[in-house]
């Protein structure tokens, strides 16, 4: 079911060499550009009419409005299963506590009398949050987007998720309940690329936003790429993925269960085991056969595990395993080794690291206190997961007196002349007539 890639005895010169051989999904954004460009242009020029047309075409939903009524949010929360509510409340509390610790404050640097720069942190004015509603109602993604935005102090939050035929053209009721629980009352029943265009251009009842965050399918990701600049975006997140770095001390049941859990997300989900133990690899393969047959979404899981994006990578030792894990730069990286914390400390590239055999990725999806909106497709080598920082921006406030400017006036004039920009220098010289 899951292929093997044997790197034992292989000496590769660089991380780029490892990146070329590790499993990875095909996620061709360029192929989706023509269709997504057409959708975005249609929304820009035709507005609400285009969005409603796409709702009929893609979601099979007949509607004359896209905003979710307030009473639907209230009703969804009233009818929410008490156990689900308790789980959401615990997840919110942990994520809020972690987010509050991440919140950055203004920093002031004094360079002498009358010379000061303040690095001021300001929340984004208005954000649009995208929550997928296709294969699964990702209620946890509501929390992961909303909580850091609220902690950052964003004054205007809009959220959208795909309309569902089953629920009268509204998003899944659990998603609506989570919005109500968090006090988000501006919610839209729009999915796909048209949702990102709605946020970017301001369509119908939805005013334009400054920033869009949240994961989605290839059409959502492509729309974010095309509209970047019109709006800010968090990342271009592709199919979800997990890598598990394990030695012969790992429990094969735990490893196999975590691979299956990741594969449950999507047929394109990546599930990768990196190990120096052929015995563990064999045991995991055996357990996968049993677990996949028994799980609810077995067809989806089997497709993901047998795809080119998944595999068991055999390495000579833990040092090579760390090198492969860093090259793969997984969205989620689990460490199932002896002294897992020390091994985790050697990792440079991962969206989130899960240390030891009792920190499965599913914990991070819901109740760890970490954020599960993370970089995918190897982007963890240069990008971070969603956090409060995404919902703030920095402004340098330059506060200089005459005395402070005079102390560096000659340097400014000299550097301006070096760049052949004499008017820059003159703008300083004019303040100090001789």
MARKE-840997 format. One record per residue (C-alpha): x, y, z; residue in one letter. Coordinates in steps of 0.5 Angstrom, whole numbers, padded with zeros to 4 digits. Example, Ala and Ser with C-alpha at 12.3 -4.5 7.8 and 13.67 -1.06 7.14 Angstrom:
2
SITE  east north    up code
SITE  0025 -0009  0016    A
SITE  0027 -0002  0014    S
end
This chain:
434
SITE  east north    up code
SITE  0000  0000  0000    X
SITE  0005  0005  0002    X
SITE  0012  0005 -0002    X
SITE  0019  0005  0001    X
SITE  0025  0010 -0001    X
SITE  0031  0007  0001    X
SITE  0037  0012  0002    X
SITE  0041  0007  0006    X
SITE  0048  0008  0004    X
SITE  0047  0014  0000    X
SITE  0051  0020  0001    X
SITE  0048  0026 -0002    X
SITE  0051  0033 -0002    X
SITE  0046  0038  0000    X
SITE  0039  0039  0003    X
SITE  0037  0040 -0004    X
SITE  0039  0033 -0006    X
SITE  0034  0030 -0001    X
SITE  0029  0035 -0003    X
SITE  0029  0032 -0010    X
SITE  0028  0024 -0007    X
SITE  0023  0025 -0001    X
SITE  0015  0024 -0002    X
SITE  0011  0030 -0004    X
SITE  0004  0031 -0007    X
SITE  0003  0034 -0014    X
SITE  0000  0041 -0013    X
SITE  0000  0045 -0019    X
SITE -0002  0052 -0018    X
SITE -0001  0054 -0025    X
SITE -0005  0049 -0028    X
SITE -0011  0052 -0024    X
SITE -0009  0059 -0026    X
SITE -0014  0060 -0032    X
SITE -0020  0058 -0029    X
SITE -0019  0061 -0022    X
SITE -0017  0068 -0026    X
SITE -0024  0067 -0029    X
SITE -0027  0066 -0023    X
SITE -0024  0072 -0020    X
SITE -0025  0077 -0026    X
SITE -0033  0075 -0026    X
SITE -0033  0076 -0018    X
SITE -0030  0083 -0019    X
SITE -0034  0085 -0025    X
SITE -0041  0082 -0023    X
SITE -0040  0082 -0016    X
SITE -0046  0078 -0012    X
SITE -0049  0076 -0018    X
SITE -0043  0072 -0020    X
SITE -0042  0069 -0013    X
SITE -0049  0066 -0013    X
SITE -0048  0063 -0020    X
SITE -0042  0060 -0017    X
SITE -0046  0057 -0011    X
SITE -0051  0054 -0016    X
SITE -0046  0051 -0020    X
SITE -0040  0049 -0015    X
SITE -0045  0047 -0009    X
SITE -0051  0046 -0012    X
SITE -0054  0051 -0007    X
SITE -0060  0056 -0009    X
SITE -0060  0063 -0005    X
SITE -0061  0070 -0006    X
SITE -0056  0072 -0001    X
SITE -0049  0070  0002    X
SITE -0049  0073  0009    X
SITE -0051  0068  0015    X
SITE -0057  0070  0019    X
SITE -0056  0072  0026    X
SITE -0061  0067  0028    X
SITE -0058  0061  0025    X
SITE -0051  0063  0029    X
SITE -0055  0063  0035    X
SITE -0059  0057  0033    X
SITE -0053  0053  0032    X
SITE -0050  0054  0038    X
SITE -0056  0053  0042    X
SITE -0057  0046  0039    X
SITE -0049  0044  0039    X
SITE -0048  0038  0043    X
SITE -0045  0039  0050    X
SITE -0039  0035  0049    X
SITE -0037  0038  0043    X
SITE -0038  0045  0046    X
SITE -0034  0043  0052    X
SITE -0028  0041  0047    X
SITE -0029  0047  0043    X
SITE -0028  0051  0050    X
SITE -0022  0048  0052    X
SITE -0019  0049  0045    X
SITE -0020  0056  0045    X
SITE -0018  0057  0052    X
SITE -0011  0054  0051    X
SITE -0010  0057  0044    X
SITE -0012  0064  0047    X
SITE -0007  0063  0053    X
SITE -0001  0061  0048    X
SITE -0003  0067  0043    X
SITE -0003  0072  0049    X
SITE  0004  0070  0051    X
SITE  0006  0071  0043    X
SITE  0003  0078  0043    X
SITE  0009  0083  0042    X
SITE  0009  0090  0045    X
SITE  0012  0097  0043    X
SITE  0019  0097  0043    X
SITE  0023  0104  0044    X
SITE  0030  0105  0042    X
SITE  0034  0112  0044    X
SITE  0040  0114  0041    X
SITE  0041  0120  0045    X
SITE  0038  0126  0047    X
SITE  0032  0128  0042    X
SITE  0033  0121  0038    X
SITE  0028  0116  0039    X
SITE  0025  0110  0034    X
SITE  0019  0107  0037    X
SITE  0017  0100  0034    X
SITE  0010  0100  0034    X
SITE  0005  0094  0033    X
SITE -0002  0095  0030    X
SITE -0007  0090  0029    X
SITE -0009  0089  0022    X
SITE -0016  0093  0021    X
SITE -0020  0088  0018    X
SITE -0019  0081  0016    X
SITE -0023  0075  0012    X
SITE -0022  0068  0015    X
SITE -0023  0062  0010    X
SITE -0025  0055  0013    X
SITE -0026  0049  0009    X
SITE -0032  0046  0009    X
SITE -0031  0040  0003    X
SITE -0029  0033  0006    X
SITE -0030  0035  0013    X
SITE -0033  0041  0017    X
SITE -0026  0044  0020    X
SITE -0029  0047  0026    X
SITE -0022  0047  0029    X
SITE -0020  0052  0024    X
SITE -0025  0057  0026    X
SITE -0022  0057  0033    X
SITE -0015  0057  0030    X
SITE -0016  0063  0025    X
SITE -0021  0067  0030    X
SITE -0017  0067  0037    X
SITE -0010  0070  0035    X
SITE -0014  0075  0031    X
SITE -0018  0077  0037    X
SITE -0012  0077  0041    X
SITE -0008  0081  0036    X
SITE -0014  0086  0037    X
SITE -0017  0086  0030    X
SITE -0023  0090  0030    X
SITE -0027  0087  0024    X
SITE -0027  0080  0023    X
SITE -0031  0076  0017    X
SITE -0031  0069  0016    X
SITE -0033  0065  0010    X
SITE -0034  0057  0009    X
SITE -0038  0053  0003    X
SITE -0045  0053  0003    X
SITE -0048  0046  0004    X
SITE -0054  0043  0001    X
SITE -0055  0039  0007    X
SITE -0056  0045  0011    X
SITE -0060  0049  0007    X
SITE -0055  0053  0003    X
SITE -0051  0055  0010    X
SITE -0044  0052  0012    X
SITE -0044  0046  0017    X
SITE -0048  0048  0023    X
SITE -0042  0046  0028    X
SITE -0038  0051  0024    X
SITE -0043  0056  0025    X
SITE -0044  0054  0033    X
SITE -0036  0056  0033    X
SITE -0037  0063  0030    X
SITE -0043  0064  0035    X
SITE -0039  0061  0041    X
SITE -0033  0066  0039    X
SITE -0037  0072  0038    X
SITE -0036  0072  0031    X
SITE -0043  0075  0027    X
SITE -0040  0077  0020    X
SITE -0041  0070  0017    X
SITE -0042  0068  0010    X
SITE -0044  0062  0006    X
SITE -0039  0062  0000    X
SITE -0033  0057 -0001    X
SITE -0027  0057 -0006    X
SITE -0024  0062 -0010    X
SITE -0030  0066 -0011    X
SITE -0030  0067 -0003    X
SITE -0023  0070 -0004    X
SITE -0025  0074 -0009    X
SITE -0031  0077 -0005    X
SITE -0026  0079  0001    X
SITE -0021  0082 -0004    X
SITE -0026  0086 -0008    X
SITE -0031  0087 -0003    X
SITE -0038  0084 -0006    X
SITE -0045  0085 -0003    X
SITE -0046  0085  0004    X
SITE -0038  0084  0005    X
SITE -0033  0090  0005    X
SITE -0026  0089  0003    X
SITE -0021  0086  0008    X
SITE -0014  0088  0009    X
SITE -0012  0080  0010    X
SITE -0014  0073  0008    X
SITE -0012  0067  0012    X
SITE -0014  0060  0013    X
SITE -0013  0054  0009    X
SITE -0016  0051  0003    X
SITE -0016  0047 -0004    X
SITE -0012  0048 -0010    X
SITE -0017  0054 -0012    X
SITE -0017  0057 -0006    X
SITE -0009  0057 -0006    X
SITE -0009  0060 -0013    X
SITE -0014  0065 -0012    X
SITE -0010  0067 -0006    X
SITE -0003  0068 -0010    X
SITE -0007  0071 -0016    X
SITE -0010  0077 -0011    X
SITE -0004  0078 -0007    X
SITE -0002  0085 -0007    X
SITE -0010  0087 -0007    X
SITE -0010  0083  0000    X
SITE -0005  0081  0004    X
SITE -0005  0073  0005    X
SITE -0002  0068  0011    X
SITE  0001  0063  0006    X
SITE -0001  0059  0000    X
SITE -0002  0052  0004    X
SITE -0003  0046  0000    X
SITE -0005  0039  0002    X
SITE -0004  0037  0009    X
SITE  0002  0033  0011    X
SITE  0006  0029  0017    X
SITE  0013  0026  0017    X
SITE  0015  0022  0023    X
SITE  0022  0021  0025    X
SITE  0023  0014  0029    X
SITE  0028  0009  0031    X
SITE  0027  0002  0034    X
SITE  0024  0004  0040    X
SITE  0018  0007  0037    X
SITE  0011  0004  0038    X
SITE  0009  0001  0031    X
SITE  0001  0002  0033    X
SITE  0002  0009  0035    X
SITE  0006  0011  0028    X
SITE  0001  0007  0024    X
SITE -0005  0010  0027    X
SITE -0002  0017  0026    X
SITE  0000  0016  0019    X
SITE -0007  0014  0018    X
SITE -0010  0020  0022    X
SITE -0006  0025  0017    X
SITE -0009  0021  0011    X
SITE -0016  0021  0013    X
SITE -0016  0029  0011    X
SITE -0015  0028  0004    X
SITE -0013  0024 -0002    X
SITE -0007  0028 -0003    X
SITE -0005  0028  0004    X
SITE  0002  0026  0005    X
SITE  0004  0021  0011    X
SITE  0012  0020  0011    X
SITE  0016  0015  0016    X
SITE  0023  0016  0016    X
SITE  0027  0011  0020    X
SITE  0033  0007  0021    X
SITE  0030  0001  0023    X
SITE  0027 -0004  0018    X
SITE  0024 -0008  0023    X
SITE  0020 -0002  0025    X
SITE  0018 -0001  0018    X
SITE  0016 -0008  0017    X
SITE  0011 -0007  0023    X
SITE  0008 -0001  0021    X
SITE  0007 -0004  0014    X
SITE  0003 -0009  0017    X
SITE -0001 -0005  0022    X
SITE -0003  0000  0016    X
SITE -0006 -0006  0013    X
SITE -0011 -0007  0019    X
SITE -0012  0000  0021    X
SITE -0014  0002  0014    X
SITE -0019 -0003  0013    X
SITE -0022 -0002  0019    X
SITE -0022  0006  0019    X
SITE -0029  0010  0017    X
SITE -0026  0013  0011    X
SITE -0021  0007  0008    X
SITE -0022  0009  0001    X
SITE -0019  0016  0002    X
SITE -0014  0014  0007    X
SITE -0012  0008  0002    X
SITE -0011  0013 -0004    X
SITE -0007  0018  0000    X
SITE -0002  0013  0003    X
SITE -0001  0009 -0004    X
SITE  0000  0016 -0007    X
SITE  0007  0019 -0009    X
SITE  0006  0024 -0003    X
SITE  0007  0018  0002    X
SITE  0012  0013  0004    X
SITE  0017  0010  0008    X
SITE  0024  0013  0008    X
SITE  0030  0008  0010    X
SITE  0036  0012  0013    X
SITE  0043  0009  0016    X
SITE  0042  0013  0022    X
SITE  0039  0018  0026    X
SITE  0043  0023  0023    X
SITE  0041  0022  0016    X
SITE  0034  0022  0019    X
SITE  0035  0029  0022    X
SITE  0038  0031  0015    X
SITE  0032  0028  0011    X
SITE  0027  0031  0016    X
SITE  0030  0038  0015    X
SITE  0030  0037  0008    X
SITE  0023  0035  0008    X
SITE  0021  0041  0012    X
SITE  0014  0038  0014    X
SITE  0008  0041  0016    X
SITE  0007  0037  0022    X
SITE  0014  0033  0025    X
SITE  0013  0028  0030    X
SITE  0019  0025  0034    X
SITE  0019  0018  0036    X
SITE  0026  0016  0038    X
SITE  0030  0016  0045    X
SITE  0031  0022  0048    X
SITE  0026  0025  0043    X
SITE  0027  0032  0046    X
SITE  0034  0033  0044    X
SITE  0033  0030  0037    X
SITE  0027  0035  0037    X
SITE  0032  0041  0038    X
SITE  0036  0039  0032    X
SITE  0031  0040  0027    X
SITE  0031  0047  0024    X
SITE  0025  0046  0019    X
SITE  0018  0044  0021    X
SITE  0011  0048  0022    X
SITE  0010  0044  0028    X
SITE  0014  0039  0032    X
SITE  0011  0034  0036    X
SITE  0016  0031  0042    X
SITE  0015  0024  0044    X
SITE  0010  0018  0043    X
SITE  0004  0022  0047    X
SITE  0004  0028  0042    X
SITE  0000  0026  0036    X
SITE -0001  0031  0031    X
SITE -0009  0030  0032    X
SITE -0007  0034  0039    X
SITE -0004  0040  0035    X
SITE -0011  0040  0031    X
SITE -0015  0041  0037    X
SITE -0013  0042  0044    X
SITE -0005  0043  0045    X
SITE -0005  0050  0045    X
SITE -0001  0051  0038    X
SITE -0004  0053  0032    X
SITE -0006  0048  0026    X
SITE -0005  0053  0020    X
SITE  0002  0051  0018    X
SITE  0006  0052  0012    X
SITE  0006  0046  0007    X
SITE  0010  0043  0001    X
SITE  0017  0044  0004    X
SITE  0015  0052  0006    X
SITE  0017  0051  0013    X
SITE  0024  0052  0011    X
SITE  0022  0059  0010    X
SITE  0015  0060  0013    X
SITE  0012  0060  0020    X
SITE  0005  0057  0022    X
SITE -0001  0062  0023    X
SITE  0000  0066  0030    X
SITE -0002  0073  0033    X
SITE  0004  0076  0029    X
SITE  0000  0075  0022    X
SITE -0005  0079  0025    X
SITE -0001  0085  0027    X
SITE  0004  0090  0023    X
SITE  0009  0094  0025    X
SITE  0010  0102  0024    X
SITE  0017  0105  0026    X
SITE  0015  0112  0029    X
SITE  0021  0116  0028    X
SITE  0021  0122  0033    X
SITE  0027  0126  0033    X
SITE  0029  0133  0035    X
SITE  0033  0139  0032    X
SITE  0039  0136  0037    X
SITE  0038  0129  0035    X
SITE  0038  0131  0027    X
SITE  0044  0135  0028    X
SITE  0048  0129  0031    X
SITE  0047  0125  0025    X
SITE  0046  0131  0019    X
SITE  0053  0130  0016    X
SITE  0052  0123  0015    X
SITE  0045  0124  0012    X
SITE  0048  0129  0007    X
SITE  0054  0125  0006    X
SITE  0050  0118  0004    X
SITE  0045  0122  0000    X
SITE  0051  0125 -0004    X
SITE  0054  0118 -0005    X
SITE  0047  0116 -0008    X
SITE  0047  0122 -0012    X
SITE  0041  0124 -0009    X
SITE  0043  0131 -0007    X
SITE  0036  0134 -0005    X
SITE  0035  0129  0000    X
SITE  0042  0132  0003    X
SITE  0039  0139  0002    X
SITE  0032  0137  0006    X
SITE  0037  0136  0012    X
SITE  0042  0142  0010    X
SITE  0036  0147  0010    X
SITE  0034  0146  0017    X
SITE  0041  0148  0019    X
SITE  0043  0155  0016    X
SITE  0050  0157  0017    X
end
